Amino acid sequence: MTGAQRSPLADHVADAVALLAAVRATEPVALDGRAVGRVAARPLRSHVDVPGVDNSQMDGFAVASTDLAGPDAAVTLPLGPTIAAGDAPGRLEPGQARPIMTGAPVPDGADLVVPVEESAQGRFDTGGAGAEGGGASARGADAARGTDPATVTLTPADAAPGRFVRRRGSDTHRGDTVLREGQMLTPARIAHLAACGLGEVEVGAPVRVVVLSTGSEVRGPSGAEPAPGTLHDANGPGLAAALTEAGAEVVHRGAVPDDATLLLERLRDEVLAHDADLIVTSGGVSMGAFEVVRHAADLPGTTLAFPTLAMQPGGPQGIGTLEVDGRRVPWLAFPGNPVSALLSCELIARPALGAPPRRRLRLPVRLEAEESSPEHLEQYRRARVLPSGAVRLVGGASSHLIGGYAAADALAIVPVGAAVVRDGDLLETLLIPGGDS
């Protein structure tokens, strides 16, 4: 089949996104461990400035720069009440220094903090400073003062205004967009959202998926050598893992022989039993005599199309719906070779489920000899990113070489029109999890 007779991958992805739009929902989650890895369903703005007030970056003394003689020049100032984290900012009287702890609000009238290390004795004692108005404890830090316990002698290394002051809103301003739709929630993003006064986030709800591998040759794990002509099911576990990583909830995984009636019976049973939103199958979509998914498309209640995409591997595809108890359940039917199945899940199911896009880079490829590529297809080659920033292909191009995929942490994309790939060619490269440690 020539390239002119094949469908672009982008068109098929758009069809899959539209198909799954009806079953994708959202739900709120608290900003804690349950939110990690979830995908934002809408943007969020900060409720507050972060920091909320000017505050001290160091344990030291809040002073006015006009009361200092300059860098490395000693000055002795009377001490006001100590300011601890959580106190109200208060005020610095003219010609005064106030002991201030890290994170405490800088008082009105102060414009810099002199670290305690730049005072006469260089530290606060463990009795420490209490809050403003706290009596003797509020007058702490005597060990850092001069001979008069009501004064402190400072020798600042720098007397510039703003020194060791974290300005209000220097991290985030009230109203700033702090989360965009489609972004994945990481620990750092969760911490940022919490700092901005947010307690929960709307995320995509998991789509519930039934995964079935087709083929009379497919066997489950047994620990024994499979009988001649049969093979262990790699697609079921692999697709279940890939779908889970994309944010779906796999509610059933199994295998069925090449029997179209049995396939539909099993699918309907599992969809009803688990209230599933999506069907994903592997195998049975090519041009052979025993293509069970194609045969199932001729039975009542099934609406499937079988485009052949302009890509390798993974060209044969199926997409449509299965009627189950009066509703149309979306169905993505992938090819049966394990690399083709996983690659189809990566390129088609992930965006349809709303998973964040993978990072793409243009990287040079390192080859010992030229590699051929079908000129009319976009070819995806398993690859490893090298410390140099180049990529090296892993294994061959064949769609049964799952070991090469397991060793890869990238997919190097050979574009349509390239019949040969040479050492040093720049290829768009899709970064994926995995590879050898």
N, C-alpha and C positions, 0 to 999 in steps of 0.2 A: 504494500500500500504506500503510495507516494505521500509526500508532505501535504500536497494540495487536497488530499482526501481525508486528512486528519484534522481534529479540532484543536485549537490552541488550549494549553493548560489553563491560562487565565480565564477563558470562557467557562471551562468546566468548574473551576473553583467558584466563580460567580454563581453558577447554577447551584452548587452545593451550599453556598452561604445562604442563598434565597430559600432553598429547600428546608434548611434547619432553622430559619428565622422564626418559624411558627412554634418551635419546641424549646427555644432558648428563653429562659426566664432569669430574673434577678432575685437576690435575697440580701438582707442586711446581716453583717457579721461584726462582732465586737473586735476592737483593735487589740488582739492578743495572738497567741499561737495559732488559733484557728484561722486567722486571716492570711497567714504566710502562704504564698504561692497562688492565692486567689487573684482574679483579674477584675479591676475596677469597671463597674458598669456605667458610671457617670463621673464627671469631674467634681472635685471638692476644692473649696477655698478656705483659707485660714480664717479662724474666728478672732484671732488676736495678733498683736505684734510679738515676734520672738527675737530677742528677749523682750519682756513686757516693760522693763525699765532699764535705764542705764545701770549697769552693775559692775562690780569689781572682778577683774580677772585674776587678782592675786590677794593673798593675805597681806595687809599693809596699812597704810594711812591715807585717808581721803583728804586732799588739800586743794587749795587754790594755787594755780601756777604763779599768780602775782605775789604770793607770800614766800616764794622760794628765791634764793639768791642766784641760782643757776646750777648747771651740772657740776657735780663734785664739790659744791660749796655747802658747808654745814650750816644748818639753821635750826634753832630750838623754838618750838611752838607749844603753846598750852594745849592740853588734850581735852576734847569733848567726849561725850558718851560713845561707847563702842556700838558699831552697827553689825548685826549678824544677818545671815541669810534668812529671809522671811520677815525681817523688820520693815516698817514703813521707812521711806527714804529720809524723812526729817530734813534738817537744815544744818549746814556748816556755818558757824559764825565767822566773821572776818578775822583773819590772823590766827585761826585755830586749825588743829589737825584732829581727825577722828579715826580711831582704830576701826578697820573694816575687814571683814572676812570675805573669802572667795565666794562670789555669787550674791553678796549683799548689795542692796541698792545704793548707788552713789548719791549722797545728800545734795540738795540744792546748794549752790555756792561752791561746790568742788568741781574741778575739771580734770583731775588726774589722781592716780593712786601711786604712792611711793611704796615699793615692796618692803616688808619688814626686814629683809636682809640688808637694806640700805639705811637702817636705823642704828642707834648707838650700840645695842647689844645683838641685833641681828635675828631675834626670834621672839615669839610670844611664849610665855610659860604655859604649862599644861592646865593651870587654873583658868587661863583663857579669858576672853572678854565675853560678858553677858550682853543682854539686850539693853537698849537705851532705857534709862529709868530703873535699872536693876540694882541700884545701890552699889556696894563695894565690888560685886562681881562685874558690874557694868563698867567699872573703872579698871578692868583687868589690863593685861599686857604690860605690867610694870617692868618686867625683865627687859622690855625693848625701849624703855624710857631713859631719860637722862637721870641725873642724881635727884632731881625734884620729881617725885612720882606723879605730879600733875603736868609734866611736860615730856616732850620727846625731841631728841636731836636727830635730824635727818640729814643724810648726805646723798642726795639723789644722783644717780648716774645720768639721768635725763630729766629735764624739768618741762618738757613740751606738753601742752594741753592735750588731753585725750589718751595719755599714756596709761596702759593697763585698765582702760575703761571699755567695756563691751557696750556699744551703743544700742539703744532701744531700736528694735526692728532690723538690726544689722544682719540677722539671719533671714527673717521672713517678715513681710508686712501684712497687716490685716487686709484681707481681700485678695491676697496673692493666690493664684491657682497652685495648689500643692499636690494634686493628683489629677492625672488626665485619664479619660476613658480609655480602656484597653491596656493600661499599665499593670504590671504584676506587682503585687504587694510583697516587698522584701522586708527584712527586719529593720533596715534603716528607714524605709518609707513609713513603716508602722510607727516607729519612734517619732519621726517628723510630724506625722498626722496628730499623734497624741500631744506633742508639744504645741501644736496649733489649736488645741482645745477640742479636737474631734474625738468622739468615743466609739463610733462605728462607721462602717463603710458599706455601700451597696456594691455587691459583686455579682458576677454571673453565677447562677445556680448550676450545679452539675447536671448535664444531660445524661439520662439513664440509658445505657447501651447494652444490647444483646449482641454478642460476638459469636459467630459460627464459622468454623472452617469446613469447607466442602471437599468431597473426594472420597471414593471408596478405598483409596490407598492410605488414608490418614488414620493414624493410631495415636492414642494418648500415651503418656509416659508409662513405661512398664519396668524399666531397669534392665530389660533384656534386648538382645539383638532383634530388630523387627524382621518379620518373615519376608522372604524375597518378594519384591514388588510392592511392599508397604513402606511407610516412613513415619517417623515421629512428628507430631503436630508442632511446628515451630510458629505458625501464623497466629494461632489462638493466644498463646502466652505473649507473643511479641506485640500483637495488636492491642491486647488488653492493657499491656504496660504503656504503650504509646498513647492510647486514648486516655488513660488515667493521668499521664503526665500532661496531657493537653487540657485537663480539667474535667473530664467526663467521669461518670461512675459506671463501671462495668458491673452489671447486675447478673449476667450469666455468660458463661463461656463454654462452648462445646464443639462437637464435630458431627457431621451427617454424611452418609454415603451419597453417591450420585443417583438420587431418587427425588425428582422434583416435587412430587406430592408429599413425600415425607419431609422434605426441606420446609415447605410452607406450613405443614402441620406443626413441626417443631418450633418454627419462628412464631407462629400465632400463640402456641402454648406458653412460650417463654415471655413474650410481650405481655400477655394477660397476667401471668403469674407474678411478674416483677414490675408491672406498670411502666414498661420501658417506653422511651421517647424515640429511640433510634435503633436501626438494625445495621450492623456492619458484617459483611461476609467476605470471605476470601476464596478465590477459585471459581471456576465455572463460568467465566465471562469471555473466553477466547473463541476460537473458530473450530474447535474439535468436535468429535461426535458425541461426547459425553459432558457437554457444558451445562451443568445442572441449573445454574441460575438463569441462563438463557432459556432453558426448557421451562423453568418455573414461570417465566414471563408470559407464557402462552396460557397459563391457567387463570381462572377467575379471581378477581380481587388484586391482581398484580399489575402494576404499571411501571415498566422499566424501559429505559433507553440505554443503548450500548455504544457510546462514542468511542472511537479510537483516537487517543491523544497524540500530539506531535512531540512525544517525549520517549526516552528510553533510560531505564526500564519503566514499566508501568503503563504502557500504551493502552491495552484493553481495559475499559472501565464500564461499570454499570451504575445507574442512578435512577431513583424513582421512589415509589411508595408501595406498601402492602396494606390492604384493607384488613383491619383487625377490630372486630366487634363495633363496626360502624365508623371507625376513624382511620385516617390514612397516616400510617407510620412511615417516616422517611427511611430510605434504604440506600446505603452506599455499598456498592459491590466492587471489591478490589480484585486484582489478579491473584493467582495462587502461588507463584514463586515468592519465597519469603522476602527477598530484597524488594521486589515489586510491590508487595503488600505493605511493607513498612514505609517505603518511599511514598506510596499513595496516601497513607495515613499522615505522613509528615507534610505533604504538599497540598492535600485536599481536605482531610478531616480537621487538621489543626486550625486553619483559618475559618472553616465552617463552624467550629465550636467556639470561636472567639478567642483562641489562645494568642498571646502576644507573638508578633512575628520574630523569627530568628534574625540574628545579626548577619549582614552580608558585607563582604569585603572583596575588593579586586586584588588578587594575589598572584604572584608568578608561580608557575608550576615547574617542578624539578623532575626531569625525565632522563633516563639513560638512553632511551631510544624513542623515536616518534611513536605516537599512539593514533590509531585511526578512530574515526567517529562517523556515524551515519549522517551525511550532509544535510538531509531533510528533517532531522530530529534534533531536539534539545536533549543532550545526553548528561546524565547525572552520574559522576564517578565518585566512588568512595575515596576519601583522602585523609591525610594527617597534616596538621599545621606544624611546621618545623620551627625551632627556636629562631631561625633567621627571618621568619615571617613569610616564607614561601610555603607551598603545599606539595606533598608527594602523594601520588596515587597509591591506593592500597588494594592489592588484588586486581582481578580482571573486571571486565564490564558485565559479565554474565549475571543474570538476575537470581541464580541459585546460590551465589557465593556469599552466604550470610556471615561467614567468619570475617570476611573483609569489612563488612558493614560494622560488625562488633568492634573491630580495631580502629574504626574511623572516628574522627571528631569534626569532620567537615564533608561537604559535598561540593566537589568542583564541577561547575556547570559549563559544558562545552556547547556553545551557541549553535543555532541553526546556521548552516552555511559553512561550517568548519569541518572539512573532511579529515584534517590531520591536526594533531596537537603536538607542538614542539617544545623542547626545553626552553623555559623563560617566557612562554606565552602568559599573558595576564588573563586569568579566568575569574569571573564572578564566583564567589565561594560562600556557601551557606554554612554557618557554624552550627554544629549540633552537639548535644551532650554525648560523652563516651570516649572511646579510644583507650589506648594503653596508658597506664600511669607511668 
